[in-house]
Amino acid sequence: MSECLFCRIVAGEIPADEVMRTDEVVAFRDIAPQAPVHVLVIPAKHYPDAMSMSTADPQLAGHLIKAATDVATAEGLEGGYRIVLNTGDDGGQTVHHVHAHVLGGRAMKWPPG
Ligand code: AMP
C-alpha cells in the first residue's frame, strides 16, 4: 500500500469528493477550502512535484493544466480563478504528490502570502 496520501486517493483507498477522473488525472475538493471553490487536480501517476513531473513527462503537465481549466469551467468560474502549484518547502508544498489548486468564487489578492 502506498504511503502517499494522494496516491491512496487515486487508488480509492481514501475517500475524496471527486469532481473529475480521467486516465491521467483526478480532481477532488480540498479538505480545507481556502475559497468557495477549491479543487485539487493531481496526476494519477506519482511525481513529487511540478519540476519532476514536467521534466519526466511534459505531456502530463499539459494534461494537468488542461484538466484544471476544465474544472474551473465546470465549476462556473467565469469571473476568473487562480491555478497554483506550490513547489518545495519555500513554495509551501505540504503534500509531496504534485497537485494544482484551482481556487475561485471570490476575488483573489496579490501578492500571495
Ligand atoms: P499544498 O500545501 O500545496 O501541498 O496543498 C496540499 C493540500 O492538500 C492542502 O490544501 C490540504 O488542505 C489538502 N489536503 C490534505 N489532505 C487532503 C485530503 N485527504 N483530501 C483533500 N484535500 C486534502
Boltz pocket constraint, residues with backbone or C-beta under 6 A from the ligand:
constraints:
  - pocket:
      binder: B
      contacts: [[A, 5], [A, 14], [A, 15], [A, 16], [A, 28], [A, 29], [A, 30], [A, 31], [A, 32], [A, 33], [A, 40], [A, 85], [A, 86], [A, 91], [A, 92], [A, 93], [A, 94], [A, 95], [A, 96], [A, 99]]
      max_distance: 6.0
